[in-house]
Structure formats: C-alpha cells, structure tokens
Amino acid sequence: MKRTGIVLYLATLLCSSISQESGEESDWNYGNQPRWEGQCTTGDKQSPISLERDNAETEWRVFPLSSSISFSDYDKQADGTFTNNGHSVEMALEYSDPSATPRTVVSSEGSSTTFLFRSLHFHWPSEHYINGKRYDLEMHMVHQSEDNRLLVLGYMFHVCRRASSGMEVVGASVNRLESVGSTVPVSQFAPQRLMPGRLDQCGYFQYNGSLTTPPCTEGVTWLVREEPLCVEQWELDAFNNVTNAEGTRMAGNARDLQAINGRTITYHRCVLVAHWRFFWWLW
C-alpha cells in the first residue's frame, strides 16, 4: 500500500473513532460489554480507569510562568446541534472560521501538539472514578490533532444548587431529546460555559488511554479534572429520561472500569503566583 493510502486509511479510522466515542454505532449496548469487539477486548491501555492523586506522579508547575497544557478560544461561540444518538447525547458546534475553533495545546519534551475541539457528550453516572468516588455525570470533550491523534477532556459533575448557565441550556435541550434520533438546534454557544471558570492545567490527571465505546481505539490522551462541576437535579433528571436504541431509559451509559496495567498517571499540580514579589500559594 502506498504511503498516501496508509495515511488516508488511518485518517478514516480515527475520524470514525470520534463518532464511535460519541456513540453513533448501534450494534452494541452497555449491557453486553464483555462482547464488545476491537481493542475493547485486546487492548491493554483502556479507559475509563480509577484516578487517585496518591497513586499518580505529581508534576509541579509555577503557573502562569510555566505550563505544559494550554486552553484557547473556548469562549468562542458557534451554532450547533444536540443529538440523541442512542448511546449518549452529543453536542456538535459548527465553527466557520477554523482559527476560532477551541483548542488544547499539550507540550512535552520540547514539542507541542494542538488538538481542535470536535464535539462533546455525556455519560451518567461518570465513567472515571476520582479518588475512589464516582460522580453523577461526566462530560467528554473530544479533540483531534492535525495528524488525527485524539485528546479527550473529562469533567465530573455532582448535584448542587447552582449549575452554570451552560448546563441550564444543556438541561433544557436534553429534555427535548427523549427519543433516539431527535435533535435540538443550539444557537451561539461557547464550550467554556460548561467548563471551569478559570482554564488552566491545575488539578488535571493525564494518562494514555482509549475511547470508552467500541472499538475502544487506544492512543487517546486523557485530561480529567479532579474537582467536580455542578449539575442541578432537574438537569440530571433530564438525562435520566433519555431513551436508548432499545427504547428503554439510557441511565447507566458508562463503561466498566479498566485495568491500569502499569500505566503512568500524571497529576498536574500548580504553584500559583498571587503576587510576583510577596505571595505564593499551592493549588
């Protein structure tokens, strides 16, 4: 096979994997996980896993003076669509200007990779465990690099009284996505409305894993935030009323925990500079 053919094949495979991570395949369900195919059964770097600060290698950074992860343009708005794909609810935003597409840059050993935001979707309850705890909801923000590598930002949510305005939009949209294939338009939405107020690398776990839906493609960089965000009870109830491809409630669309198998898990901890001359504090 010529080199160009190989590149096109890999690009097609990885682009397909993005759709599968969002749950667009219909020949599998969460009740038959032992029968999932592909790297779901043959891989040794699978996701999700249990993330614990005590078992992770801590990477200290003086923030904002040094950083190995940077987030840009998540405040940029775009129109898009919310879809019930039978395995999750997914939001895709259409950025007409590629230069305004939200992005995460990961730097390591003198080189950096830019990952552009492609879509986001949810799992309830959470797939990852954080310090032994499972949360009510988990959001995955899927990104892709120019050479088709994948990065997923993972955020946990727990029930509390004051969720973000972005989650209010999500809850109202999910309320209208009860049946498989239903869609809801989203107008001028910025992903940052669903993210922490301050975007920096502090408090994230990083590890090498996989997509969490068939075919569970490996080689995915995961950045999972330790501190949970808020979802109100009525918003969580909206998720629990969504139906799957079998016509039953989708609650429980989470893959089982996978073995770590000796992988390195990094916890990004920051020394934040409050004042350049007088004050320092730990994050």
C-alpha positions as CSV (number, residue, x, y, z in Angstrom):
1,M,0.0,0.0,0.0
2,K,1.4,3.4,-0.9
3,R,2.2,5.9,1.8
4,T,-0.7,8.2,0.9
5,G,-3.1,5.2,1.0
6,I,-1.9,4.4,4.5
7,V,-2.4,8.0,5.7
8,L,-5.9,8.1,4.3
9,Y,-6.8,4.8,5.9
10,L,-5.6,5.9,9.3
11,A,-7.4,9.3,9.0
12,T,-10.6,7.4,8.1
13,L,-10.2,5.1,11.0
14,L,-9.6,7.8,13.6
15,C,-12.4,10.1,12.3
16,S,-14.7,7.1,12.6
17,S,-13.4,6.6,16.1
18,I,-14.6,10.1,17.1
19,S,-18.1,9.2,16.0
20,Q,-18.0,5.9,17.9
21,E,-16.8,7.6,21.1
22,S,-19.9,9.8,20.8
23,G,-22.0,6.6,20.5
24,E,-23.1,6.7,16.8
25,E,-22.8,2.9,16.3
26,S,-26.0,1.0,17.1
27,D,-24.8,-2.7,17.2
28,W,-23.7,-2.6,20.8
29,N,-25.1,-1.6,24.2
30,Y,-23.9,-1.2,27.8
31,G,-25.5,-4.5,28.8
32,N,-23.2,-6.6,26.6
33,Q,-19.8,-5.1,27.5
34,P,-18.0,-8.5,27.7
35,R,-18.9,-9.0,24.0
36,W,-17.6,-5.6,22.7
37,E,-15.1,-6.1,19.9
38,G,-11.9,-4.5,18.7
39,Q,-9.4,-3.2,21.2
40,C,-12.2,-3.3,23.8
41,T,-11.1,-6.9,24.5
42,T,-7.5,-7.0,23.1
43,G,-6.1,-3.7,24.3
44,D,-4.1,-3.1,27.4
45,K,-4.4,0.7,27.7
46,Q,-8.1,1.0,28.0
47,S,-10.4,3.7,29.5
48,P,-12.0,4.5,31.9
49,I,-9.8,3.9,34.9
50,S,-9.8,4.9,38.6
51,L,-7.7,8.1,39.1
52,E,-6.2,8.7,42.5
53,R,-3.9,11.6,43.4
54,D,-2.0,9.4,45.9
55,N,-1.1,6.9,43.1
56,A,-0.2,9.5,40.5
57,E,3.1,11.1,39.6
58,T,2.8,14.8,40.6
59,E,4.0,17.3,38.1
60,W,4.6,20.7,39.7
61,R,4.3,23.9,37.6
62,V,4.7,27.5,38.5
63,F,1.6,28.9,37.0
64,P,1.2,31.0,34.9
65,L,5.0,31.2,34.4
66,S,5.3,27.7,33.1
67,S,2.7,25.4,31.6
68,S,2.6,22.1,29.7
69,I,-1.1,22.4,28.8
70,S,-2.9,25.5,27.5
71,F,-6.5,26.1,26.6
72,S,-7.6,28.7,23.9
73,D,-10.8,30.0,22.3
74,Y,-13.3,28.0,24.4
75,D,-15.2,31.3,24.8
76,K,-15.8,31.5,21.1
77,Q,-19.5,31.0,20.2
78,A,-20.9,28.9,17.4
79,D,-24.2,27.4,16.3
80,G,-24.7,23.6,16.5
81,T,-26.9,20.7,17.2
82,F,-27.7,18.5,20.2
83,T,-28.5,14.8,19.2
84,N,-29.7,11.7,20.9
85,N,-27.6,9.1,19.1
86,G,-28.9,6.1,21.1
87,H,-25.9,5.8,23.4
88,S,-25.5,9.4,24.6
89,V,-26.5,12.9,23.9
90,E,-24.0,14.8,21.8
91,M,-23.4,18.5,21.0
92,A,-21.5,19.4,17.8
93,L,-20.7,23.0,17.1
94,E,-20.0,24.4,13.6
95,Y,-17.1,26.8,13.6
96,S,-17.0,28.6,10.2
97,D,-13.6,30.1,11.0
98,P,-11.0,27.3,11.8
99,S,-8.8,29.8,13.5
100,A,-11.6,30.4,16.1
101,T,-12.1,26.7,16.9
102,P,-11.4,26.0,20.6
103,R,-8.1,24.1,21.1
104,T,-5.9,22.5,23.7
105,V,-2.1,22.5,23.3
106,V,-0.1,19.8,25.0
107,S,3.7,20.3,25.3
108,S,6.2,17.6,26.1
109,E,9.9,17.2,25.7
110,G,10.3,20.3,23.6
111,S,7.5,19.7,21.2
112,S,3.8,20.6,21.3
113,T,0.6,19.2,19.7
114,T,-2.6,21.2,19.1
115,F,-5.9,19.4,19.4
116,L,-9.0,21.1,18.0
117,F,-12.4,20.7,19.7
118,R,-14.8,18.5,17.7
119,S,-17.8,17.6,19.9
120,L,-18.9,16.8,23.4
121,H,-21.1,14.2,25.0
122,F,-22.1,12.9,28.4
123,H,-22.2,9.7,30.5
124,W,-24.3,9.2,33.6
125,P,-23.1,8.1,36.0
126,S,-19.4,9.0,35.5
127,E,-17.1,6.5,33.8
128,H,-13.9,7.6,35.6
129,Y,-13.6,7.4,39.4
130,I,-11.8,10.2,41.1
131,N,-10.0,9.4,44.4
132,G,-12.4,6.4,44.8
133,K,-15.6,8.4,44.1
134,R,-18.0,8.0,41.2
135,Y,-19.9,11.1,40.2
136,D,-23.4,11.7,38.9
137,L,-22.4,12.8,35.4
138,E,-19.3,13.0,33.2
139,M,-18.7,15.2,30.2
140,H,-16.2,14.2,27.4
141,M,-14.9,16.9,25.1
142,V,-13.4,15.2,22.1
143,H,-10.5,16.8,20.3
144,Q,-8.4,15.9,17.2
145,S,-4.9,17.0,16.1
146,E,-3.8,17.6,12.5
147,D,-2.3,14.2,12.4
148,N,-5.5,12.6,13.7
149,R,-4.4,11.9,17.2
150,L,-7.2,12.2,19.8
151,L,-7.5,14.0,23.1
152,V,-10.5,14.0,25.5
153,L,-11.1,16.5,28.3
154,G,-13.1,14.8,31.1
155,Y,-15.2,16.8,33.6
156,M,-17.1,15.3,36.5
157,F,-20.5,16.8,37.7
158,H,-22.3,16.4,41.0
159,V,-25.7,17.6,42.1
160,C,-25.7,21.0,43.7
161,R,-27.9,24.1,43.6
162,R,-26.2,26.5,41.3
163,A,-25.1,25.0,38.0
164,S,-23.6,27.1,35.2
165,S,-25.8,28.9,32.6
166,G,-24.3,26.5,30.1
167,M,-25.6,23.5,31.9
168,E,-29.1,25.1,32.0
169,V,-29.0,25.2,28.2
170,V,-27.9,21.6,28.1
171,G,-30.7,20.5,30.5
172,A,-33.4,22.3,28.5
173,S,-32.1,20.7,25.3
174,V,-31.8,17.2,26.8
175,N,-35.4,17.5,27.9
176,R,-36.3,17.5,24.2
177,L,-34.1,14.6,23.3
178,E,-36.0,11.7,24.8
179,S,-36.2,9.6,21.6
180,V,-33.3,8.2,19.5
181,G,-32.5,10.4,16.5
182,S,-34.1,13.5,17.9
183,T,-32.2,16.8,17.5
184,V,-32.3,20.2,19.0
185,P,-30.6,23.3,17.5
186,V,-28.1,25.2,19.6
187,S,-27.6,28.9,18.9
188,Q,-24.3,30.8,19.6
189,F,-23.0,28.5,22.4
190,A,-19.5,28.7,23.8
191,P,-18.0,25.5,25.3
192,Q,-16.5,27.5,28.1
193,R,-20.0,27.8,29.6
194,L,-19.7,24.1,30.6
195,M,-16.1,24.4,31.8
196,P,-14.4,25.7,35.0
197,G,-14.3,29.5,35.4
198,R,-10.5,29.6,35.2
199,L,-9.0,27.5,32.4
200,D,-5.5,26.3,33.4
201,Q,-3.8,22.9,33.8
202,C,-4.0,22.9,37.6
203,G,-5.8,19.9,39.1
204,Y,-5.9,17.6,36.0
205,F,-5.0,14.0,35.7
206,Q,-3.3,13.0,32.5
207,Y,-2.8,9.5,31.1
208,N,-2.7,7.5,27.9
209,G,-5.9,5.5,27.3
210,S,-8.6,4.7,24.8
211,L,-12.1,5.7,23.6
212,T,-14.7,4.3,26.0
213,T,-17.1,2.9,23.3
214,P,-16.4,0.2,20.6
215,P,-14.0,-0.3,19.1
216,C,-12.2,1.3,22.1
217,T,-9.4,2.7,20.0
218,E,-6.2,3.3,22.0
219,G,-3.7,6.1,21.8
220,V,-6.0,8.7,23.3
221,T,-4.6,11.4,25.6
222,W,-6.9,11.9,28.5
223,L,-7.0,15.1,30.7
224,V,-9.5,14.6,33.5
225,R,-10.2,17.3,36.0
226,E,-10.2,16.3,39.7
227,E,-12.6,19.0,41.0
228,P,-16.3,18.4,40.0
229,L,-18.6,20.9,38.5
230,C,-22.3,21.5,39.3
231,V,-25.4,20.0,37.7
232,E,-28.8,20.7,39.2
233,Q,-31.2,17.9,40.0
234,W,-33.7,18.8,37.3
235,E,-30.9,18.8,34.7
236,L,-29.7,15.3,35.8
237,D,-33.3,14.1,35.7
238,A,-33.5,15.2,32.1
239,F,-30.5,12.9,31.3
240,N,-32.2,10.0,33.1
241,N,-35.3,10.3,31.0
242,V,-33.5,10.0,27.7
243,T,-34.2,6.7,25.9
244,N,-31.7,4.4,24.1
245,A,-31.8,2.4,20.8
246,E,-33.8,-0.3,22.6
247,G,-36.4,2.2,23.7
248,T,-35.6,2.0,27.4
249,R,-34.1,4.7,29.6
250,M,-30.4,5.3,28.8
251,A,-29.4,5.7,32.5
252,G,-26.2,3.7,33.1
253,N,-24.4,4.6,29.8
254,A,-21.0,4.1,31.4
255,R,-18.3,1.6,30.6
256,D,-16.9,-0.5,33.4
257,L,-13.5,0.4,35.0
258,Q,-10.5,-1.0,33.1
259,A,-7.1,-2.2,34.5
260,I,-4.4,0.4,34.7
261,N,-1.7,-2.2,33.7
262,G,1.2,-0.2,34.9
263,R,0.4,3.0,33.0
264,T,1.9,6.3,34.3
265,I,-0.8,8.7,35.6
266,T,0.3,12.3,36.0
267,Y,-1.4,14.8,38.3
268,H,-0.8,18.4,37.3
269,R,-0.4,20.4,40.5
270,C,0.4,24.1,40.4
271,V,2.2,26.7,42.4
272,L,0.1,29.8,41.6
273,V,1.7,33.2,41.7
274,A,-0.6,35.6,43.5
275,H,1.9,38.4,43.5
276,W,5.3,38.4,41.8
277,R,7.1,39.7,44.9
278,F,5.1,38.7,48.0
279,F,2.6,35.9,47.8
280,W,2.6,32.3,46.6
281,W,0.1,29.6,47.3
282,L,-0.5,25.9,46.4
283,W,-3.3,24.6,44.2
